[in-house]
Amino acid sequence: MASKKLVDINIPELFNIITEKKKALTICFFVTAIVAVIVSFSIPRIYKSNVTLSPESSASNGFSNFSSLAEMVGLNFNLANGSDAIYPEIYPDLIRSNDFLVSLFDVEVTSQDSTLHTTYYDYIKNQQKVPWWTLPIKWIKDLLPQDEDGVQQPGNVPDPFMLTKEQDDIANAISGNINCSVDKKTNVISIEVTAQDPLIAATMTEVVRKQLQVFITNYRTNKARSDMEYIQGLCDAAFTDYEVARKNYSNYSDAHQNILLSSYKMKMEELQNEMTLKYETYRQLSEQLQITKAKVQEHTPAFTIVQMATVPLKHSNTKKIVILFFFEVLAMGTYLLIIAYQNRKRLITFFWHNQ
Protein backbone atom coordinates (compact mmCIF):
# COMPACT_ATOMS: atom_id res chain seq x y z
CA MET A 1 0.00 0.00 0.00
CA ALA A 2 1.32 3.46 -0.88
CA SER A 3 1.82 5.90 1.94
CA LYS A 4 1.03 9.61 1.78
CA LYS A 5 2.51 12.38 3.96
CA LEU A 6 0.16 15.20 4.81
CA VAL A 7 1.12 18.47 6.50
CA ASP A 8 -1.44 20.22 8.63
CA ILE A 9 -0.66 23.67 10.04
CA ASN A 10 -2.38 24.24 13.34
CA ILE A 11 -3.84 27.74 12.95
CA PRO A 12 -5.28 28.02 16.50
CA GLU A 13 -1.88 27.09 17.89
CA LEU A 14 -0.26 29.83 15.79
CA PHE A 15 -2.76 32.36 17.16
CA ASN A 16 -1.91 31.28 20.71
CA ILE A 17 1.82 31.71 20.08
CA ILE A 18 1.28 35.22 18.68
CA THR A 19 -0.88 36.29 21.63
CA GLU A 20 1.70 34.87 24.04
CA LYS A 21 4.24 37.42 22.76
CA LYS A 22 2.20 40.59 22.91
CA LYS A 23 5.20 42.61 24.06
CA ALA A 24 7.32 41.55 21.08
CA LEU A 25 4.42 42.26 18.76
CA THR A 26 3.90 45.73 20.25
CA ILE A 27 7.60 46.55 19.98
CA CYS A 28 7.64 45.37 16.36
CA PHE A 29 4.62 47.56 15.59
CA PHE A 30 6.08 50.75 17.10
CA VAL A 31 9.60 50.25 15.72
CA THR A 32 8.15 49.70 12.25
CA ALA A 33 6.01 52.83 12.59
CA ILE A 34 9.07 54.91 13.57
CA VAL A 35 11.09 53.55 10.65
CA ALA A 36 8.21 54.21 8.26
CA VAL A 37 7.88 57.81 9.46
CA ILE A 38 11.63 58.41 9.12
CA VAL A 39 11.65 56.95 5.62
CA SER A 40 8.59 58.90 4.48
CA PHE A 41 10.03 62.21 5.70
CA SER A 42 13.45 61.43 4.17
CA ILE A 43 12.12 61.01 0.65
CA PRO A 44 12.51 64.33 -1.23
CA ARG A 45 9.29 65.88 -2.44
CA ILE A 46 8.61 65.74 -6.15
CA TYR A 47 6.19 67.80 -8.20
CA LYS A 48 4.60 66.95 -11.51
CA SER A 49 3.34 69.39 -14.11
CA ASN A 50 1.67 68.36 -17.34
CA VAL A 51 0.41 69.85 -20.56
CA THR A 52 -1.99 68.36 -23.08
CA LEU A 53 -2.03 69.38 -26.72
CA SER A 54 -3.55 68.19 -29.96
CA PRO A 55 -1.61 68.44 -33.25
CA GLU A 56 -3.25 69.65 -36.43
CA SER A 57 -4.34 66.90 -38.81
CA SER A 58 -2.99 67.40 -42.33
CA ALA A 59 -5.11 64.78 -44.03
CA SER A 60 -7.86 65.38 -46.50
CA ASN A 61 -11.42 64.76 -45.41
CA GLY A 62 -11.66 61.55 -47.40
CA PHE A 63 -8.57 60.06 -45.79
CA SER A 64 -9.68 61.27 -42.38
CA ASN A 65 -13.08 59.62 -42.72
CA PHE A 66 -11.53 56.38 -43.95
CA SER A 67 -9.08 56.43 -41.02
CA SER A 68 -11.97 56.88 -38.59
CA LEU A 69 -13.74 53.86 -40.08
CA ALA A 70 -10.53 51.84 -39.84
CA GLU A 71 -10.11 52.74 -36.16
CA MET A 72 -13.65 51.52 -35.46
CA VAL A 73 -12.58 48.01 -36.44
CA GLY A 74 -9.30 48.24 -34.52
CA LEU A 75 -6.98 49.28 -37.36
CA ASN A 76 -4.72 52.31 -37.48
CA PHE A 77 -3.29 53.26 -40.86
CA ASN A 78 -2.00 56.71 -39.75
CA LEU A 79 -3.60 58.20 -42.83
CA ALA A 80 -4.21 61.36 -40.89
CA ASN A 81 -0.57 62.17 -41.28
CA GLY A 82 -0.34 61.69 -45.04
CA SER A 83 3.26 61.23 -46.10
CA ASP A 84 4.57 62.84 -42.92
CA ALA A 85 7.29 60.68 -41.35
CA ILE A 86 6.93 62.37 -37.96
CA TYR A 87 3.58 61.28 -36.60
CA PRO A 88 2.38 61.60 -32.99
CA GLU A 89 3.05 57.96 -32.06
CA ILE A 90 6.81 58.51 -32.24
CA TYR A 91 6.86 61.76 -30.25
CA PRO A 92 7.84 59.87 -27.03
CA ASP A 93 10.83 58.34 -28.85
CA LEU A 94 11.74 61.77 -30.19
CA ILE A 95 11.76 63.28 -26.69
CA ARG A 96 14.06 60.47 -25.48
CA SER A 97 16.59 61.11 -28.27
CA ASN A 98 19.96 62.65 -27.42
CA ASP A 99 19.39 65.55 -29.81
CA PHE A 100 16.27 66.57 -27.91
CA LEU A 101 17.67 65.97 -24.41
CA VAL A 102 20.89 67.89 -25.09
CA SER A 103 18.82 70.88 -26.24
CA LEU A 104 17.48 71.10 -22.67
CA PHE A 105 20.90 71.32 -20.99
CA ASP A 106 21.22 75.12 -21.20
CA VAL A 107 17.64 76.00 -20.28
CA GLU A 108 17.61 78.59 -17.48
CA VAL A 109 15.50 77.54 -14.48
CA THR A 110 14.56 79.36 -11.28
CA SER A 111 13.24 77.81 -8.09
CA GLN A 112 9.91 78.89 -6.65
CA ASP A 113 11.57 80.70 -3.74
CA SER A 114 13.95 82.48 -6.17
CA THR A 115 17.01 81.28 -4.24
CA LEU A 116 18.24 79.17 -7.15
CA HIS A 117 18.90 80.38 -10.68
CA THR A 118 20.93 78.06 -12.87
CA THR A 119 20.83 75.83 -15.94
CA TYR A 120 18.77 72.68 -16.04
CA TYR A 121 22.00 70.69 -16.49
CA ASP A 122 23.45 72.08 -13.25
CA TYR A 123 20.11 71.65 -11.48
CA ILE A 124 20.03 67.93 -12.29
CA LYS A 125 23.73 67.48 -11.53
CA ASN A 126 24.21 69.46 -8.31
CA GLN A 127 20.86 70.55 -6.90
CA GLN A 128 19.05 67.23 -6.38
CA LYS A 129 18.11 66.13 -2.87
CA VAL A 130 18.57 62.42 -2.17
CA PRO A 131 17.43 60.15 0.71
CA TRP A 132 20.00 59.76 3.49
CA TRP A 133 20.39 56.02 2.88
CA THR A 134 21.83 56.66 -0.60
CA LEU A 135 24.63 58.89 0.70
CA PRO A 136 27.07 56.04 1.52
CA ILE A 137 26.83 54.81 -2.07
CA LYS A 138 27.47 58.35 -3.33
CA TRP A 139 30.49 58.71 -1.06
CA ILE A 140 31.94 55.43 -2.31
CA LYS A 141 31.45 56.51 -5.94
CA ASP A 142 33.19 59.82 -5.21
CA LEU A 143 36.18 57.96 -3.79
CA LEU A 144 36.56 55.79 -6.88
CA PRO A 145 38.77 57.15 -9.71
CA GLN A 146 36.81 58.69 -12.57
CA ASP A 147 37.59 58.51 -16.25
CA GLU A 148 39.00 61.68 -17.76
CA ASP A 149 36.14 61.89 -20.24
CA GLY A 150 33.60 61.51 -17.44
CA VAL A 151 33.71 65.20 -16.51
CA GLN A 152 32.30 67.91 -18.71
CA GLN A 153 34.93 70.47 -19.69
CA PRO A 154 33.84 74.10 -19.17
CA GLY A 155 32.85 75.85 -22.36
CA ASN A 156 32.46 72.66 -24.37
CA VAL A 157 29.29 72.34 -26.40
CA PRO A 158 27.75 68.88 -25.83
CA ASP A 159 27.82 66.69 -28.93
CA PRO A 160 24.72 64.45 -29.04
CA PHE A 161 26.69 62.02 -31.21
CA MET A 162 29.45 61.58 -28.60
CA LEU A 163 28.44 62.43 -25.03
CA THR A 164 30.76 62.09 -22.07
CA LYS A 165 29.85 59.75 -19.22
CA GLU A 166 28.61 62.66 -17.12
CA GLN A 167 26.56 64.13 -19.97
CA ASP A 168 25.04 60.74 -20.71
CA ASP A 169 24.06 60.30 -17.04
CA ILE A 170 22.45 63.75 -17.00
CA ALA A 171 20.62 63.01 -20.26
CA ASN A 172 19.28 59.75 -18.80
CA ALA A 173 18.17 61.58 -15.64
CA ILE A 174 16.34 64.20 -17.72
CA SER A 175 14.73 61.46 -19.81
CA GLY A 176 13.49 59.81 -16.62
CA ASN A 177 11.89 63.09 -15.54
CA ILE A 178 9.93 63.49 -18.78
CA ASN A 179 6.94 61.35 -19.64
CA CYS A 180 5.24 61.72 -23.01
CA SER A 181 2.22 59.68 -24.03
CA VAL A 182 -0.07 59.76 -27.05
CA ASP A 183 -3.69 58.70 -27.26
CA LYS A 184 -3.76 56.53 -30.40
CA LYS A 185 -7.43 57.23 -31.06
CA THR A 186 -7.42 61.01 -30.69
CA ASN A 187 -3.66 61.73 -31.19
CA VAL A 188 -3.81 63.94 -28.10
CA ILE A 189 -0.30 64.36 -26.67
CA SER A 190 0.30 64.48 -22.91
CA ILE A 191 3.64 65.72 -21.59
CA GLU A 192 4.49 65.42 -17.90
CA VAL A 193 7.68 66.67 -16.25
CA THR A 194 8.80 65.77 -12.73
CA ALA A 195 11.07 67.98 -10.61
CA GLN A 196 11.82 68.64 -6.97
CA ASP A 197 10.65 72.23 -7.35
CA PRO A 198 7.11 73.09 -8.55
CA LEU A 199 8.15 76.13 -10.60
CA ILE A 200 10.94 74.22 -12.33
CA ALA A 201 8.53 71.39 -13.10
CA ALA A 202 6.09 73.80 -14.79
CA THR A 203 8.89 75.69 -16.55
CA MET A 204 10.41 72.56 -18.05
CA THR A 205 6.99 71.29 -19.10
CA GLU A 206 6.50 74.43 -21.18
CA VAL A 207 10.06 74.21 -22.53
CA VAL A 208 9.58 70.58 -23.60
CA ARG A 209 6.30 71.48 -25.29
CA LYS A 210 7.85 74.38 -27.19
CA GLN A 211 10.95 72.41 -28.15
CA LEU A 212 8.78 69.59 -29.47
CA GLN A 213 6.67 72.02 -31.51
CA VAL A 214 9.81 73.69 -32.90
CA PHE A 215 11.28 70.35 -33.93
CA ILE A 216 8.08 69.22 -35.64
CA THR A 217 7.63 72.61 -37.31
CA ASN A 218 11.21 72.62 -38.60
CA TYR A 219 10.77 69.13 -40.00
CA ARG A 220 7.49 69.78 -41.77
CA THR A 221 8.59 73.12 -43.20
CA ASN A 222 12.14 72.09 -44.08
CA LYS A 223 11.51 71.67 -47.83
CA ALA A 224 9.40 74.83 -48.09
CA ARG A 225 11.98 76.86 -46.13
CA SER A 226 14.80 75.58 -48.36
CA ASP A 227 12.82 76.66 -51.43
CA MET A 228 12.09 80.02 -49.83
CA GLU A 229 15.76 80.62 -49.00
CA TYR A 230 16.78 79.66 -52.54
CA ILE A 231 14.19 81.98 -54.13
CA GLN A 232 15.17 84.71 -51.65
CA GLY A 233 18.77 84.48 -52.86
CA LEU A 234 17.69 84.70 -56.51
CA CYS A 235 15.38 87.59 -55.70
CA ASP A 236 18.14 89.52 -53.91
CA ALA A 237 20.51 88.94 -56.83
CA ALA A 238 17.83 90.02 -59.32
CA PHE A 239 17.16 93.19 -57.34
CA THR A 240 20.88 93.99 -57.32
CA ASP A 241 21.04 93.49 -61.10
CA TYR A 242 17.99 95.70 -61.54
CA GLU A 243 19.51 98.45 -59.43
CA VAL A 244 22.70 98.33 -61.48
CA ALA A 245 20.73 98.46 -64.76
CA ARG A 246 18.58 101.31 -63.48
CA LYS A 247 21.59 103.35 -62.42
CA ASN A 248 23.32 102.72 -65.77
CA TYR A 249 20.24 103.86 -67.66
CA SER A 250 19.75 106.89 -65.42
CA ASN A 251 23.38 107.97 -65.62
CA TYR A 252 23.53 107.53 -69.39
CA SER A 253 20.22 109.34 -69.88
CA ASP A 254 21.33 112.28 -67.75
CA ALA A 255 24.66 112.53 -69.50
CA HIS A 256 23.19 112.48 -73.07
CA GLN A 257 19.78 114.07 -72.71
CA ASN A 258 20.46 116.86 -75.26
CA ILE A 259 22.13 114.64 -77.86
CA LEU A 260 19.96 113.58 -80.82
CA LEU A 261 22.33 111.16 -82.53
CA SER A 262 20.77 107.81 -83.42
CA SER A 263 23.65 105.85 -81.90
CA TYR A 264 23.05 107.45 -78.52
CA LYS A 265 19.31 106.85 -78.78
CA MET A 266 19.90 103.18 -79.60
CA LYS A 267 22.24 102.85 -76.63
CA MET A 268 19.65 104.47 -74.39
CA GLU A 269 16.94 102.11 -75.65
CA GLU A 270 19.26 99.17 -75.07
CA LEU A 271 19.89 100.23 -71.48
CA GLN A 272 16.17 100.85 -70.97
CA ASN A 273 15.28 97.39 -72.32
CA GLU A 274 17.92 95.82 -70.07
CA MET A 275 16.52 97.68 -67.08
CA THR A 276 12.98 96.58 -67.98
CA LEU A 277 14.12 92.96 -68.36
CA LYS A 278 15.92 93.02 -65.02
CA TYR A 279 12.86 94.52 -63.37
CA GLU A 280 10.57 91.88 -64.90
CA THR A 281 12.87 89.11 -63.63
CA TYR A 282 12.90 90.68 -60.19
CA ARG A 283 9.10 91.04 -60.21
CA GLN A 284 8.56 87.39 -61.15
CA LEU A 285 10.98 86.18 -58.48
CA SER A 286 9.25 88.42 -55.92
CA GLU A 287 5.94 86.74 -56.76
CA GLN A 288 7.54 83.30 -56.40
CA LEU A 289 9.04 84.36 -53.09
CA GLN A 290 5.61 85.30 -51.78
CA ILE A 291 4.29 81.90 -52.92
CA THR A 292 7.07 80.02 -51.10
CA LYS A 293 6.45 82.08 -47.96
CA ALA A 294 2.81 81.09 -48.16
CA LYS A 295 3.86 77.44 -48.47
CA VAL A 296 5.99 77.71 -45.35
CA GLN A 297 2.99 79.05 -43.47
CA GLU A 298 0.79 76.34 -44.99
CA HIS A 299 3.12 73.56 -43.84
CA THR A 300 3.57 75.03 -40.37
CA PRO A 301 1.58 72.75 -38.03
CA ALA A 302 -0.83 74.13 -35.50
CA PHE A 303 -0.98 72.72 -31.98
CA THR A 304 -4.07 73.27 -29.89
CA ILE A 305 -3.26 73.38 -26.18
CA VAL A 306 -6.02 71.41 -24.49
CA GLN A 307 -4.60 71.90 -20.99
CA MET A 308 -1.78 74.34 -20.30
CA ALA A 309 1.04 73.69 -17.83
CA THR A 310 0.57 75.12 -14.36
CA VAL A 311 2.70 75.27 -11.23
CA PRO A 312 1.58 72.32 -9.06
CA LEU A 313 0.30 73.23 -5.61
CA LYS A 314 0.74 69.77 -4.06
CA HIS A 315 3.59 67.31 -4.20
CA SER A 316 3.18 63.96 -5.95
CA ASN A 317 4.91 61.73 -3.39
CA THR A 318 3.26 58.59 -2.10
CA LYS A 319 1.15 59.50 0.92
CA LYS A 320 2.84 58.87 4.26
CA ILE A 321 -0.09 56.79 5.51
CA VAL A 322 0.35 54.46 2.53
CA ILE A 323 4.06 54.08 3.29
CA LEU A 324 3.24 53.39 6.95
CA PHE A 325 0.65 50.77 5.98
CA PHE A 326 3.08 49.08 3.58
CA PHE A 327 5.82 48.91 6.23
CA GLU A 328 3.43 47.56 8.85
CA VAL A 329 2.12 44.83 6.54
CA LEU A 330 5.67 43.89 5.55
CA ALA A 331 6.84 43.86 9.18
CA MET A 332 3.86 41.81 10.37
CA GLY A 333 4.34 39.30 7.58
CA THR A 334 8.03 38.93 8.43
CA TYR A 335 7.23 38.66 12.13
CA LEU A 336 4.69 35.91 11.53
CA LEU A 337 7.11 33.93 9.38
CA ILE A 338 9.81 34.14 12.06
CA ILE A 339 7.40 33.08 14.80
CA ALA A 340 6.10 30.22 12.67
CA TYR A 341 9.64 29.00 11.93
CA GLN A 342 10.76 29.21 15.56
CA ASN A 343 7.70 27.19 16.68
CA ARG A 344 7.42 24.88 13.71
CA LYS A 345 7.36 21.75 15.87
CA ARG A 346 4.29 23.01 17.73
CA LEU A 347 2.55 24.16 14.54
CA ILE A 348 3.14 21.26 12.17
CA THR A 349 1.56 17.87 12.71
CA PHE A 350 2.37 14.90 10.49
CA PHE A 351 -0.19 12.30 9.63
CA TRP A 352 0.73 9.07 7.99
CA HIS A 353 -1.99 7.19 6.19
CA ASN A 354 -1.35 3.79 4.76
CA GLN A 355 -3.55 2.85 1.90
Secondary structure, 3 states (H helix, E strand, C coil): CCEEEEEEECHHHHHHHHHHCHHHHHHHHHHHHHHHHHHHHHCCCCEEEEEEEEECCCCCHHHHHHHHHHHHCCCCCCHHHCCCCCCHHHHHHHHCCHHHHHCCCCCEEECCCCCCEEEHHHHHHHCCCCCHHHHHHHHHHHHCCCCHHHCCCCCCCCCCCCCCHHHHHHHHHHHHHEEEEECCCCCCEEEEEEECCHHHHHHHHHHHHHHHHHHHHHHHCHHHHHHHHHHHHHHHHHHHHHHHHHHHHHHHHHHCCCCCCHHHHHHHHHHHHHHHHHHHHHHHHHHHHHHHHHHHHHHCCCEEEEECCCCCCCCCCCCHHHHHHHHHHHHHHHHHHHHHHHCHHHHEEEEEEEC
